[in-house]
Amino acid sequence: MKKTLLFFLFSLITIWGNTQTYYVYVAAESEDEVALISFDGKDAHLEQRIPVGYIPKEIEGPHGIAVDMDGKHWYLSMAHGNPYGYLYKYSTSTNELVGKTTLGLFPATMQQSKITGMIYIVNFNLHGDMVPSTVSVVDPKEMIELKRIETGVMPHGSRISPNGRWHYSLAMMSGELFEIDALRMDLNRTLNLDLKAGFITEEELAKIKEEESKHEGHEGHENMYHSTVKPTWVIPHPSLRKAYVAGNGCDEIFEIDLEKWDISRRFETGKGPYNVEVSPNGKYMVSTYKSEGYTGIWNLETGKELVRIPNTRKVCHGITITPDSKYAFVSVEGIGGEPGTVDIISLERLEKVDFVEIGKQAGGIAFWKMEDK
Amino acid sequence: MKKIIPIFTALMLGLSMILLGQQQSPNIKLEISPSPLEVDVEGQAKIKVKAFDENGKEITGGVLNFLNLRDEGAVPTSGIQVDPDGTVTGRVPGPYRIVVMWAHLDKNLFKTEFLKANVKFAEVSSVEIKDFPENVYSGSVIPLNLELKDAKGFPMPESNLGISTSNKEVAEVDQLLNLYAKSPGRSSLSIKTSDGKEELLKMTVNVLKNPVTTIDISVEKSIIRTGDVLPFKAIGKDRKGKIVKDVPLSYAVSGEEKEKGAGASAMIEQDGRFVAEKPGTYTVIISCGDKSAVRTIKVVERNVSREIKVMGQGKVQNKHTSDFWVWEGVDGKDYAVTGTWGADGKAYFWHVTDPSNITLIDSFQVDARTVNDVKVSADGKICVISREGASSRKNGIVILDVTNPYDVKQHSTFTETLTGGVHNVFIYEDHVYALSNSQRYDIINIEDPKNPKRIGKFEIDNPARSIHDVWVEDGIAYSSNWNDGVIMVDVGNGIAGGSPSNPVEIARGRVEGDANHAAFPFRSESAEKFYVIAGDEIFPTYFFTKPNADMDVFAPKGYLHFMDFSDLRNPKEVARYEVPEAGSHNFWVQDDLLYIGYYNGGVRVVDVSGDLMGDLYKQGREVAHFVPTDPEGYVPNHAMTWGAQPHKGYVFFSDFNSGLWAVKVEPQVKEGFKN
């Protein structure tokens, strides 16, 4: 009884004691909309629905979203164009479009580097031929794509080390982790996760490459095989030289020791881990299990999953965590005509505290700001 | 208290990450020289860069990286070469930008600047006059088509040149580079550099006496309707009455409007074909040098307007409607299928035998947000619907059994190589032509609809290719490819030995505006012409720059382009149909009548009989139009007509906001040639 009362009191303090309002942008991929939502520690609100794109009778697919470091602009990758996708730049003060540039096929996740100021975006090329794609580097001031750095087949996840120097991305189909030097704008290291995880041997990989090279019309497919890991997301630790990779195909999250460039820990997860984030205080790891519609919260120190929370709808997608490490905002795509959803999970109470409905297929999600109430 | 400190620390850490996360190395200044940079072709220059901190102190130990960009954008170019040490080599004349990136790897400092660069043309070294006629007759005007090259052989834009003739009584050149042959005789034509120092070209112009003394004009009619193309034939004859064959004839027209203030609008091509947009009296002038002949004709109203009667509506008011198809079922009754857009993945089936009583009879739901396209096989047994927005991101097509449209059943789904979303499909002789990821179309054999097999594909060799639609008729696939225009492919016709498993391209025609969204072939019933109508889909590029934009303000644009494909090797864009206030979408031609879903312009019916030339809308060729509005529509009272299909005397069309409609174009009451 005493414990219950204490927990109740703690909950009240947590709810009423929260003095911040949080703002998050979320892209609705099948609605061609971006939603601005707020959360005051108790209730979430849909502040604004912002239509995006330029062809109202075609779904252009807003996928990745990021807010720049000074919070004055947000950037949106549009998956489909004619044929190349776009990067759009919007003002956070008006939510009006202020710039755009063309990228590669199906541009997706992105982040801005603290030291270069450039935005690094993966060209996912989700439905194209199984050939290596690229990471685009965009100068957000000029809105010019400066360079495309070739990585692997279906690159996804695009996150940068806290010091801004190293960019990490994955290749879903070739099962690789890439490290790009953000300063030099060149590929620095590659890690084959299937090899490191023991899902394939060097000999088997060499055989696959040899077979692919023999097939007419498969030029450029040498590094293509159906990865068992099928990595979809990577997030560097906020303070340690480690990164966490979601193995969507093998139901595991891998901790990568960035010094040793090797797998240092493995976490068995729910089905289809898709996105993974680490709280800014380094305590929690949060992952969406896309195939089963749950979000898992882990204690990074102990390596234990603390709770597995059912999402409001199926097909959970992205995560952003508030800078105070209190809340995780999780986008949930839904199916068919269902609205997209943003679930707000308290990392202190380890439960979903509210949700808000937005346009269909909620996907890319980015934290904007927190303000005093 | 012990617990509070780490929480507080973590909070401050998080906050500091936001507050400190400012722009990279803002106080570093790069001093770049030379700026701007100029270099000759094959010449070299060296970029020098120094970095300074906020106190003006030079920072040493930085590394440099250079990227070469075209002046207008992102793609690296081979026109200018920048080596890692900053050496620049000019390759192709033109403006460029070089990105100068400076980084200090140990100090984590970074700065970029853009350097303007110009690879200079060499001096102009040669001039050629293209298409200069062999014989120049007095009284004629010859445009000088100059082709300039610099000393390195690169084509140059026109520049200030000194152009003169030695005998201005014989020939003279104006500022617009037209040569006037004034009288028989010889004159030299000289082209010099702008400073007059170097003569680039000198030629003799021999102006001959015009042998033509009379011009005979023959024309079949003297009264025509607006939009009718009337060919004028003219022959030049000398004083003995002999035909002179090599003289150039030029055609012009002047007009007098029928209605005061309306203006008279007509055109005549240099092959002698005349067409008028407005009634009036027009005089065609055919000249050869200083000789000319005239013929006056009368143009009257086309008078093709017909009443349109609304028969019925199959209401879809809770979601957007996309494409549709009407067909005669195996039981001899008539049915329709409509797709849905941005919704729940449903297709609706309707009984439409009585268009005044369109009845929903079944629906079929798939894992998708948009069923953009629906098609039914010619035998009325199989329906194929496209999927976009599947939750699994594996879209593809769904093949349905519509033998009994009251109880639609699924044969199979097919997603192989179609995961990226199928926007449009077509069924032709047991094969489905399905767009894959807007990059190509795949050809899928559905002889056994429960076991579809991919047997072919067609895509063009353009990295920036983008396809939007495909339509198959007489064994030829007509695809719509935005910037690449209409492409005709033999998929069984035999003209180029193609088949579904071996599609062979036979022709293509780029479309003005580069917005080709749909194509429909038709062989004119009344003229010996084969046209492909290529439709635009255009929305203002600023459509969604602002939240809560007013839909009416940003209305769609675009029109239908008539491509004369009578000569497959030389297709020509010859006419258009453009409703000024609306934007084109999908369309159909039957019996020389064109039926268009014209988005906010509703459904349009247009007379496309005879030879086509000019702007058909302005020529009064529109037979009827109807703008569907539904006060209870998904967007109330907001027409956005998707496409139209004639069927058994009725016109069916789907509307994005209100569902399926049927109208009847009433028989013509007024006859043409009424003045």
Interface residues (C-beta under 8 A of the other chain):
Chain A: E29 S30 E31 D32 Q48 R49 I50 P51 V52 G53 Y54 I55 P56 K57 E58 I59 M69 D70 G71 H80 G81 N82 P83 Y84 N95 E96 L97 T101 T102 S113 K114 I115 T116 G117 M118 L126 H127 G128 D139 E142 I144 E145 L146 K147 P162 N163 G164 R165 L183 R184 M185 P238 P280 N281 K283 K314 V315 T322 P323 D324 S325 E333 G334 I335 G336 G337 K360 Q361 K369
Chain B: A10 L11 L13 G14 L15 M17 I18 G21 Q22 Q23 Q24 S25 V63 N65 L67 L69 G73 A74 P76 V99 M101 A103 L105 N108 L109 F110 T112 F114 K319 W341 G342 A343 D344 G345 Q365 D367 A368 R369 T370 E388 G389 S391 R393 T419 G420 G421 H423 S436 N437 S438 Q439 A464 R465 S466 W482 N483 E537 F539 P540 T541 Y542 F543 F544 T545 K546 P547 N548 A549 M551 P556 H585 M640 F656
